[in-house]
Amino acid sequence: MSLKIMRSLQLTCTALSLGLIIGCAGTHPEPVAYYSGPTPPLTPTSDRPDVRVYSPTTVPEEPPPAPPRVADPDINLGMSVSQLLKEDPYLDSISGNVEARIIHGVVILRGSVPSYDDRDRIYARVVRVPGVVRVENDLDIDLRL
C-alpha cells in the first residue's frame, strides 16, 4: 500500500473512533451521587489484636418528624363539602373531576366541569357551607364531559 492510502486510512480510523467516543459520551447521563448520611462507627467484636471483626454499632434512631397536622375544622369542612356534592344527584354526576382543598377555611376548587353554569352552581353551593371563609374557584370547563 502506498503511504498516502495508509495515512488517509489512519486518519479515517481516528476520526471514526473520536466520533464514536463523543457520540457515546453524549448519550449517557451524568453520574449521580447519593448521600445517605454518616456511617455509624464500628466497634471491634474481639479483644485480640490479631482477630478483629467489626460490626456496626446500633445507634438509636430518632423518629421522623411528624407531618404538619391538618386542622380539625378543615377536615370537618372538607367532609361537609364532599357530602354536599354527593347529596345532590346532579352535582354528584358532574363533580367526578372536582377536587376541593381546604386550608384554614378557604376552599380551593380545582378540576373540570361540563359548563359555566355547572361551575357557578358548585361555587354557589360551596360558598354557603357553614365555616367556609372564601372559595377560590379554579374549575375549568371541559365540553367533552
Secondary structure, DSSP 4 states (H G I P E B T S, - for coil): --HHHHHHHHHHHHHHHHHHHHHHHHHSPPP------PPPPEEES-S-TT---EEEPP-PPPPPPPPPPPPHHHHHHHHHHHHHHHHSHHHHHHGGGEEEEEETTEEEEEEEES-HHHHHHHHHHHHTSTT--EEEEEEEE-TT-
